[in-house]
Amino acid sequence: MAVNESFLSIWAPRLLSVLRIATAYTFLQHGSAKLLGFPKVEMFDNLQLASIYGVAGVLELVGGILLLIGLFTRPVAFVLSGMMAVAYLMAHSSPFFSPMLSGGEAAYLFCFVFLYLCAAGPGPWSVDAARAKPQAPRATSEALRRQL
């Protein structure tokens, strides 16, 4: 079955927004568990805000909320991608940089999804898109050929 290219071109930006929203919602739960105690994770019961877990929690919660609504997506995604790369290297890099064997799949995937969002942007369902200046329509390659 052939895939309709116009269907894909319409839905690709929207699915970028869905990827951003779903990732941000999952990510901010880590910060919420650390700082707000919801969902309850016993490991974070006596968490100090000035600890590495406390700073990570602030970045996860604030960054997750900003990504969820799509505000300052590119710089936030860049910072969070770096944070997750450091988290992976500190806690999950052995044995042999294998995310599956080290339990680091989430850190690994968050790192690269955030890196992608940094490059691709937030998608159309975002505050960033709503705040963007309207752009003049781009000339299509067919229109350019007609001019030549």
N, CA, C and O atoms as a DFTB+ gen file, in Angstrom:
592 C
 N C O
     1  1       0.845      -1.173       0.000
     2  2       0.000       0.000       0.000
     3  2       0.892       1.239       0.000
     4  3       1.758       1.394       0.861
     5  1       0.674       2.099      -0.956
     6  2       1.470       3.324      -1.072
     7  2       1.037       4.332      -0.013
     8  3      -0.147       4.464       0.298
     9  1       2.013       5.031       0.527
    10  2       1.745       6.039       1.544
    11  2       1.521       7.366       0.839
    12  3       2.308       7.758      -0.022
    13  1       0.467       8.044       1.195
    14  2       0.141       9.328       0.605
    15  2       1.096      10.383       1.173
    16  3       1.045      10.693       2.363
    17  1       1.964      10.930       0.320
    18  2       2.971      11.900       0.766
    19  2       2.349      13.167       1.338
    20  3       2.882      13.736       2.290
    21  1       1.233      13.617       0.775
    22  2       0.618      14.837       1.303
    23  2       0.060      14.587       2.700
    24  3       0.098      15.477       3.551
    25  1      -0.455      13.395       2.942
    26  2      -0.936      13.041       4.280
    27  2       0.218      13.088       5.284
    28  3       0.077      13.640       6.375
    29  1       1.357      12.507       4.906
    30  2       2.515      12.497       5.791
    31  2       3.057      13.900       6.015
    32  3       3.440      14.238       7.135
    33  1       3.096      14.719       4.978
    34  2       3.625      16.066       5.139
    35  2       2.721      16.920       6.022
    36  3       3.203      17.838       6.686
    37  1       1.437      16.640       6.043
    38  2       0.520      17.362       6.930
    39  2       0.703      16.910       8.377
    40  3       0.701      17.732       9.293
    41  1       0.861      15.598       8.579
    42  2       0.911      15.069       9.941
    43  2       2.288      15.058      10.583
    44  3       2.378      14.972      11.807
    45  1       3.349      15.138       9.821
    46  2       4.697      15.095      10.405
    47  2       4.932      16.209      11.423
    48  3       5.430      15.912      12.509
    49  1       4.605      17.472      11.141
    50  2       4.807      18.506      12.157
    51  2       3.916      18.305      13.386
    52  3       4.331      18.582      14.511
    53  1       2.715      17.832      13.167
    54  2       1.812      17.589      14.297
    55  2       2.335      16.473      15.186
    56  3       2.246      16.550      16.412
    57  1       2.878      15.441      14.567
    58  2       3.432      14.338      15.354
    59  2       4.710      14.749      16.072
    60  3       5.047      14.177      17.109
    61  1       5.422      15.729      15.538
    62  2       6.554      16.310      16.266
    63  2       6.051      16.929      17.565
    64  3       6.673      16.763      18.615
    65  1       4.931      17.641      17.499
    66  2       4.332      18.209      18.712
    67  2       3.904      17.115      19.678
    68  3       4.102      17.242      20.886
    69  1       3.321      16.047      19.160
    70  2       2.894      14.929      20.016
    71  2       4.107      14.292      20.695
    72  3       4.049      13.971      21.882
    73  1       5.197      14.108      19.959
    74  2       6.425      13.561      20.546
    75  2       6.932      14.467      21.662
    76  3       7.311      13.983      22.729
    77  1       6.942      15.774      21.425
    78  2       7.397      16.730      22.438
    79  2       6.518      16.676      23.678
    80  3       7.031      16.642      24.796
    81  1       5.217      16.667      23.500
    82  2       4.275      16.674      24.625
    83  2       4.383      15.383      25.439
    84  3       4.448      15.426      26.667
    85  1       4.403      14.236      24.755
    86  2       4.476      12.950      25.457
    87  2       5.802      12.803      26.203
    88  3       5.828      12.311      27.331
    89  1       6.893      13.226      25.580
    90  2       8.205      13.140      26.224
    91  2       8.271      14.063      27.430
    92  3       8.758      13.676      28.492
    93  1       7.778      15.287      27.262
    94  2       7.815      16.260      28.357
    95  2       6.966      15.796      29.534
    96  3       7.373      15.947      30.686
    97  1       5.799      15.238      29.262
    98  2       4.929      14.753      30.339
    99  2       5.609      13.637      31.135
   100  3       5.551      13.612      32.364
   101  1       6.246      12.723      30.421
   102  2       6.956      11.635      31.091
   103  2       8.142      12.172      31.883
   104  3       8.399      11.733      33.004
   105  1       8.860      13.122      31.297
   106  2      10.060      13.669      31.927
   107  2       9.732      14.476      33.182
   108  3      10.412      14.346      34.199
   109  1       8.699      15.300      33.112
   110  2       8.399      16.149      34.273
   111  2       7.921      15.332      35.469
   112  3       7.990      15.813      36.600
   113  1       7.443      14.120      35.250
   114  2       7.066      13.261      36.374
   115  2       8.277      12.903      37.234
   116  3       8.145      12.701      38.441
   117  1       9.452      12.825      36.616
   118  2      10.666      12.559      37.393
   119  2      10.943      13.724      38.339
   120  3      11.264      13.513      39.509
   121  1      10.820      14.952      37.835
   122  2      11.013      16.123      38.681
   123  2       9.926      16.266      39.721
   124  3      10.197      16.663      40.855
   125  1       8.706      15.950      39.353
   126  2       7.586      16.003      40.293
   127  2       7.783      15.012      41.433
   128  3       7.500      15.324      42.589
   129  1       8.265      13.830      41.106
   130  2       8.516      12.824      42.150
   131  2       9.609      13.303      43.101
   132  3       9.524      13.074      44.308
   133  1      10.623      13.959      42.572
   134  2      11.730      14.418      43.406
   135  2      11.331      15.604      44.280
   136  3      11.651      15.632      45.469
   137  1      10.633      16.583      43.700
   138  2      10.387      17.836      44.410
   139  2       9.030      17.918      45.091
   140  3       8.907      18.526      46.154
   141  1       8.009      17.313      44.493
   142  2       6.653      17.429      45.026
   143  2       6.154      16.160      45.705
   144  3       5.095      16.151      46.332
   145  1       6.927      15.095      45.571
   146  2       6.528      13.836      46.192
   147  2       5.392      13.127      45.481
   148  3       4.740      12.255      46.055
   149  1       5.154      13.500      44.235
   150  2       4.100      12.843      43.455
   151  2       4.609      12.591      42.058
   152  3       5.039      13.535      41.394
   153  1       4.581      11.374      41.587
   154  2       4.220      10.153      42.296
   155  2       5.256       9.826      43.372
   156  3       6.423      10.206      43.277
   157  1       4.802       9.124      44.374
   158  2       5.626       8.818      45.544
   159  2       6.725       7.826      45.175
   160  3       6.465       6.725      44.689
   161  1       7.965       8.256      45.422
   162  2       9.136       7.399      45.244
   163  2       9.937       7.512      46.530
   164  3      10.472       8.578      46.832
   165  1      10.028       6.428      47.291
   166  2      10.678       6.461      48.608
   167  2      12.112       6.965      48.551
   168  3      12.589       7.590      49.499
   169  1      12.791       6.704      47.465
   170  2      14.185       7.111      47.338
   171  2      14.340       8.637      47.451
   172  3      15.406       9.123      47.828
   173  1      13.303       9.374      47.133
   174  2      13.382      10.834      47.131
   175  2      12.746      11.472      48.366
   176  3      12.525      12.683      48.378
   177  1      12.449      10.693      49.397
   178  2      11.765      11.223      50.581
   179  2      12.524      12.352      51.267
   180  3      11.907      13.355      51.624
   181  1      13.809      12.237      51.465
   182  2      14.596      13.254      52.169
   183  2      15.542      13.978      51.219
   184  3      16.679      14.285      51.577
   185  1      15.077      14.243      50.035
   186  2      15.900      14.873      49.014
   187  2      16.228      16.316      49.379
   188  3      15.341      17.089      49.744
   189  1      17.482      16.667      49.280
   190  2      17.936      18.039      49.520
   191  2      17.982      18.779      48.183
   192  3      18.527      18.268      47.204
   193  1      17.413      19.977      48.146
   194  2      17.347      20.758      46.912
   195  2      18.739      21.090      46.377
   196  3      18.919      21.207      45.165
   197  1      19.716      21.242      47.257
   198  2      21.077      21.597      46.842
   199  2      21.898      20.377      46.420
   200  3      23.077      20.521      46.096
   201  1      21.312      19.198      46.417
   202  2      22.025      17.999      45.982
   203  2      21.923      17.861      44.463
   204  3      21.180      18.592      43.808
   205  1      22.680      16.914      43.922
   206  2      22.632      16.681      42.479
   207  2      21.236      16.217      42.051
   208  3      20.763      16.577      40.973
   209  1      20.576      15.411      42.905
   210  2      19.208      14.976      42.603
   211  2      18.238      16.143      42.697
   212  3      17.279      16.208      41.928
   213  1      18.468      17.060      43.621
   214  2      17.604      18.227      43.757
   215  2      17.705      19.145      42.553
   216  3      16.689      19.616      42.042
   217  1      18.926      19.403      42.094
   218  2      19.117      20.233      40.901
   219  2      18.517      19.540      39.683
   220  3      17.876      20.185      38.854
   221  1      18.719      18.237      39.574
   222  2      18.111      17.484      38.469
   223  2      16.591      17.588      38.535
   224  3      15.936      17.744      37.505
   225  1      16.027      17.502      39.738
   226  2      14.582      17.617      39.895
   227  2      14.044      18.961      39.432
   228  3      12.994      19.030      38.794
   229  1      14.774      20.040      39.757
   230  2      14.358      21.372      39.302
   231  2      14.384      21.440      37.775
   232  3      13.440      21.930      37.156
   233  1      15.460      20.951      37.176
   234  2      15.556      20.954      35.712
   235  2      14.476      20.082      35.084
   236  3      13.896      20.445      34.061
   237  1      14.207      18.935      35.698
   238  2      13.183      18.038      35.158
   239  2      11.788      18.652      35.256
   240  3      11.006      18.575      34.308
   241  1      11.483      19.250      36.381
   242  2      10.151      19.818      36.568
   243  2       9.955      21.074      35.726
   244  3       8.993      21.164      34.964
   245  1      10.853      22.038      35.854
   246  2      10.708      23.292      35.110
   247  2      10.886      23.054      33.611
   248  3      10.093      23.532      32.799
   249  1      11.930      22.315      33.254
   250  2      12.156      22.014      31.842
   251  2      11.038      21.191      31.240
   252  3      10.647      21.414      30.095
   253  1      10.518      20.239      32.004
   254  2       9.412      19.419      31.522
   255  2       8.164      20.248      31.268
   256  3       7.477      20.042      30.268
   257  1       7.865      21.183      32.159
   258  2       6.692      22.048      31.973
   259  2       6.885      22.950      30.752
   260  3       5.971      23.108      29.944
   261  1       8.083      23.542      30.620
   262  2       8.344      24.403      29.463
   263  2       8.237      23.622      28.152
   264  3       7.677      24.121      27.176
   265  1       8.768      22.406      28.129
   266  2       8.647      21.592      26.921
   267  2       7.207      21.155      26.683
   268  3       6.763      21.087      25.537
   269  1       6.485      20.862      27.739
   270  2       5.090      20.433      27.587
   271  2       4.269      21.489      26.865
   272  3       3.485      21.165      25.973
   273  1       4.446      22.757      27.247
   274  2       3.685      23.818      26.592
   275  2       4.394      24.336      25.341
   276  3       3.810      25.095      24.567
   277  1       5.637      23.932      25.142
   278  2       6.365      24.347      23.949
   279  2       6.874      25.767      24.030
   280  3       6.797      26.506      23.049
   281  1       7.392      26.163      25.179
   282  2       7.936      27.505      25.368
   283  2       9.453      27.419      25.521
   284  3       9.954      26.666      26.356
   285  1      10.177      28.183      24.720
   286  2      11.650      28.154      24.687
   287  2      12.160      26.735      24.415
   288  3      13.123      26.281      25.032
   289  1      11.513      26.062      23.506
   290  2      11.759      24.639      23.276
   291  2      13.204      24.327      22.935
   292  3      13.794      23.429      23.536
   293  1      13.783      25.034      21.996
   294  2      15.138      24.689      21.548
   295  2      16.180      24.847      22.647
   296  3      16.935      23.905      22.885
   297  1      16.264      25.990      23.332
   298  2      17.285      26.079      24.389
   299  2      17.024      25.136      25.563
   300  3      17.963      24.578      26.130
   301  1      15.753      24.956      25.930
   302  2      15.430      24.033      27.030
   303  2      15.805      22.613      26.645
   304  3      16.400      21.891      27.445
   305  1      15.467      22.206      25.435
   306  2      15.798      20.850      24.976
   307  2      17.313      20.644      24.929
   308  3      17.799      19.552      25.227
   309  1      18.055      21.675      24.559
   310  2      19.517      21.576      24.517
   311  2      20.077      21.328      25.918
   312  3      20.917      20.450      26.113
   313  1      19.605      22.109      26.887
   314  2      20.071      21.955      28.272
   315  2      19.695      20.570      28.803
   316  3      20.520      19.896      29.420
   317  1      18.456      20.147      28.566
   318  2      18.008      18.850      29.079
   319  2      18.724      17.693      28.389
   320  3      18.983      16.667      29.019
   321  1      19.045      17.841      27.117
   322  2      19.803      16.803      26.422
   323  2      21.177      16.643      27.066
   324  3      21.638      15.523      27.286
   325  1      21.823      17.754      27.363
   326  2      23.117      17.693      28.033
   327  2      23.008      17.087      29.413
   328  3      23.852      16.288      29.819
   329  1      21.959      17.472      30.141
   330  2      21.761      16.918      31.480
   331  2      21.594      15.398      31.423
   332  3      22.152      14.678      32.251
   333  1      20.832      14.919      30.453
   334  2      20.606      13.472      30.361
   335  2      21.857      12.742      29.858
   336  3      22.073      11.584      30.214
   337  1      22.678      13.397      29.043
   338  2      23.944      12.782      28.640
   339  2      24.850      12.612      29.854
   340  3      25.477      11.567      30.027
   341  1      24.915      13.646      30.697
   342  2      25.718      13.563      31.922
   343  2      25.145      12.496      32.850
   344  3      25.899      11.713      33.428
   345  1      23.814      12.455      32.999
   346  2      23.182      11.447      33.858
   347  2      23.507      10.044      33.366
   348  3      23.803       9.156      34.166
   349  1      23.451       9.842      32.057
   350  2      23.770       8.525      31.510
   351  2      25.225       8.170      31.784
   352  3      25.522       7.059      32.222
   353  1      26.131       9.105      31.528
   354  2      27.556       8.820      31.720
   355  2      27.901       8.598      33.188
   356  3      28.759       7.773      33.503
   357  1      27.237       9.328      34.094
   358  2      27.526       9.171      35.527
   359  2      26.956       7.879      36.108
   360  3      27.599       7.231      36.934
   361  1      25.770       7.511      35.683
   362  2      25.081       6.416      36.362
   363  2      24.912       5.145      35.536
   364  3      24.667       4.075      36.094
   365  1      25.039       5.249      34.215
   366  2      24.669       4.090      33.394
   367  2      25.673       3.730      32.314
   368  3      25.348       2.939      31.430
   369  1      26.867       4.274      32.350
   370  2      27.781       4.054      31.223
   371  2      28.464       2.690      31.224
   372  3      29.036       2.288      30.211
   373  1      28.415       1.990      32.323
   374  2      29.016       0.662      32.297
   375  2      27.933      -0.365      32.570
   376  3      26.996      -0.021      33.290
   377  1      27.966      -1.533      32.091
   378  2      29.053      -2.119      31.329
   379  2      28.968      -1.793      29.834
   380  3      27.902      -1.886      29.224
   381  1      30.068      -1.424      29.281
   382  2      30.270      -1.295      27.841
   383  2      29.315      -0.322      27.149
   384  3      28.948      -0.547      25.996
   385  1      28.911       0.738      27.816
   386  2      28.010       1.728      27.222
   387  2      26.755       1.097      26.626
   388  3      26.279       1.530      25.577
   389  1      26.229       0.089      27.285
   390  2      25.019      -0.576      26.816
   391  2      23.821      -0.109      27.646
   392  3      23.705      -0.483      28.813
   393  1      22.934       0.696      27.070
   394  2      21.782       1.189      27.830
   395  2      20.921       0.063      28.401
   396  3      20.388       0.193      29.503
   397  1      20.781      -1.026      27.672
   398  2      19.931      -2.116      28.144
   399  2      20.542      -2.800      29.363
   400  3      19.838      -3.085      30.332
   401  1      21.837      -3.064      29.321
   402  2      22.487      -3.778      30.413
   403  2      22.669      -2.906      31.649
   404  3      22.728      -3.422      32.765
   405  1      22.759      -1.583      31.463
   406  2      23.033      -0.697      32.596
   407  2      21.770      -0.055      33.167
   408  3      21.850       0.692      34.143
   409  1      20.607      -0.333      32.575
   410  2      19.368       0.275      33.048
   411  2      19.244       1.745      32.670
   412  3      18.501       2.489      33.310
   413  1      19.954       2.163      31.649
   414  2      19.956       3.567      31.276
   415  2      19.151       3.900      30.038
   416  3      19.400       4.923      29.400
   417  1      18.179       3.049      29.680
   418  2      17.406       3.304      28.459
   419  2      16.696       4.650      28.494
   420  3      16.693       5.372      27.497
   421  1      16.093       4.999      29.634
   422  2      15.335       6.254      29.722
   423  2      16.266       7.451      29.540
   424  3      15.952       8.364      28.776
   425  1      17.412       7.460      30.236
   426  2      18.353       8.571      30.103
   427  2      18.865       8.680      28.671
   428  3      18.975       9.779      28.128
   429  1      19.169       7.562      28.075
   430  2      19.668       7.509      26.703
   431  2      18.634       8.070      25.723
   432  3      18.952       8.919      24.889
   433  1      17.398       7.587      25.833
   434  2      16.341       8.057      24.925
   435  2      15.989       9.519      25.164
   436  3      15.827      10.276      24.206
   437  1      15.868       9.930      26.421
   438  2      15.594      11.342      26.702
   439  2      16.680      12.220      26.078
   440  3      16.371      13.247      25.474
   441  1      17.929      11.831      26.217
   442  2      19.040      12.608      25.680
   443  2      18.862      12.838      24.178
   444  3      18.981      13.966      23.701
   445  1      18.580      11.777      23.444
   446  2      18.515      11.914      21.992
   447  2      17.191      12.497      21.502
   448  3      17.171      13.161      20.466
   449  1      16.100      12.276      22.203
   450  2      14.843      12.935      21.835
   451  2      14.964      14.435      22.075
   452  3      14.508      15.229      21.251
   453  1      15.572      14.837      23.191
   454  2      15.766      16.264      23.451
   455  2      16.710      16.886      22.420
   456  3      16.495      18.017      21.984
   457  1      17.740      16.160      22.035
   458  2      18.649      16.663      21.009
   459  2      17.899      16.865      19.689
   460  3      18.118      17.854      18.990
   461  1      17.022      15.931      19.358
   462  2      16.197      16.072      18.146
   463  2      15.278      17.283      18.255
   464  3      15.149      18.048      17.299
   465  1      14.637      17.467      19.409
   466  2      13.749      18.623      19.592
   467  2      14.521      19.930      19.500
   468  3      13.991      20.931      19.015
   469  1      15.756      19.932      19.956
   470  2      16.603      21.121      19.840
   471  2      16.802      21.478      18.368
   472  3      16.777      22.654      18.007
   473  1      16.995      20.491      17.536
   474  2      17.217      20.732      16.108
   475  2      15.910      20.967      15.346
   476  3      15.846      21.841      14.481
   477  1      14.870      20.192      15.662
   478  2      13.630      20.233      14.884
   479  2      12.660      21.313      15.347
   480  3      11.809      21.755      14.575
   481  1      12.781      21.737      16.594
   482  2      11.843      22.724      17.115
   483  2      10.631      22.078      17.758
   484  3      10.568      20.854      17.873
   485  1       9.666      22.890      18.178
   486  2       8.562      22.389      18.986
   487  2       7.395      21.789      18.220
   488  3       6.599      21.050      18.799
   489  1       7.275      22.087      16.939
   490  2       6.095      21.692      16.191
   491  2       5.025      22.768      16.290
   492  3       5.186      23.739      17.029
   493  1       3.935      22.602      15.551
   494  2       2.925      23.665      15.466
   495  2       2.062      23.829      16.714
   496  3       1.508      24.907      16.929
   497  1       1.934      22.818      17.521
   498  2       1.091      22.897      18.715
   499  2       1.953      23.313      19.897
   500  3       2.236      22.500      20.778
   501  1       2.371      24.568      19.923
   502  2       3.273      25.049      20.963
   503  2       3.121      26.553      21.143
   504  3       2.640      27.257      20.256
   505  1       3.538      27.022      22.295
   506  2       3.565      28.462      22.545
   507  2       4.582      29.121      21.621
   508  3       4.342      30.222      21.123
   509  1       5.705      28.466      21.388
   510  2       6.716      29.019      20.474
   511  2       6.119      29.276      19.090
   512  3       6.369      30.325      18.496
   513  1       5.340      28.337      18.574
   514  2       4.723      28.509      17.254
   515  2       3.701      29.636      17.277
   516  3       3.593      30.396      16.314
   517  1       2.950      29.751      18.367
   518  2       1.951      30.821      18.471
   519  2       2.617      32.193      18.555
   520  3       2.056      33.185      18.090
   521  1       3.801      32.252      19.141
   522  2       4.516      33.522      19.305
   523  2       5.331      33.902      18.075
   524  3       5.771      35.047      17.963
   525  1       5.541      32.971      17.154
   526  2       6.399      33.219      15.992
   527  2       5.773      34.267      15.077
   528  3       4.553      34.367      14.949
   529  1       6.638      35.031      14.455
   530  2       6.176      36.024      13.488
   531  2       5.677      35.298      12.247
   532  3       6.280      34.314      11.818
   533  1       4.581      35.774      11.669
   534  2       4.103      35.142      10.427
   535  2       5.161      35.293       9.328
   536  3       5.774      36.349       9.170
   537  1       5.351      34.227       8.592
   538  2       6.350      34.245       7.530
   539  2       5.657      34.322       6.177
   540  3       4.545      33.823       6.001
   541  1       6.323      34.944       5.242
   542  2       5.799      34.982       3.882
   543  2       5.819      33.568       3.321
   544  3       6.709      32.783       3.649
   545  1       4.849      33.237       2.478
   546  2       4.848      31.880       1.908
   547  2       6.112      31.623       1.107
   548  3       6.590      32.494       0.381
   549  1       6.636      30.438       1.246
   550  2       7.850      30.066       0.517
   551  2       7.495      29.710      -0.916
   552  3       6.434      29.156      -1.203
   553  1       8.404      30.042      -1.791
   554  2       8.209      29.670      -3.188
   555  2       8.506      28.183      -3.335
   556  3       9.523      27.696      -2.842
   557  1       7.627      27.471      -4.006
   558  2       7.856      26.044      -4.222
   559  2       8.851      25.858      -5.351
   560  3       9.086      26.785      -6.127
   561  1       9.429      24.698      -5.454
   562  2      10.400      24.425      -6.529
   563  2       9.728      24.527      -7.889
   564  3      10.361      24.940      -8.861
   565  1       8.450      24.154      -7.973
   566  2       7.731      24.258      -9.232
   567  2       7.561      25.724      -9.634
   568  3       7.738      26.065     -10.803
   569  1       7.228      26.577      -8.702
   570  2       7.075      28.003      -8.995
   571  2       8.411      28.608      -9.407
   572  3       8.452      29.474     -10.282
   573  1       9.491      28.172      -8.798
   574  2      10.816      28.668      -9.166
   575  2      11.184      28.228     -10.575
   576  3      11.795      28.996     -11.318
   577  1      10.825      27.003     -10.959
   578  2      11.119      26.513     -12.303
   579  2      10.368      27.334     -13.337
   580  3      10.912      27.635     -14.399
   581  1       9.122      27.703     -13.041
   582  2       8.330      28.502     -13.983
   583  2       8.964      29.875     -14.198
   584  3       8.875      30.430     -15.294
   585  1       9.598      30.425     -13.175
   586  2      10.214      31.733     -13.306
   587  2      11.453      31.681     -14.172
   588  3      11.811      32.682     -14.792
   589  1      12.113      30.546     -14.232
   590  2      13.335      30.422     -15.046
   591  2      12.957      30.201     -16.429
   592  3      13.824      30.068     -17.293
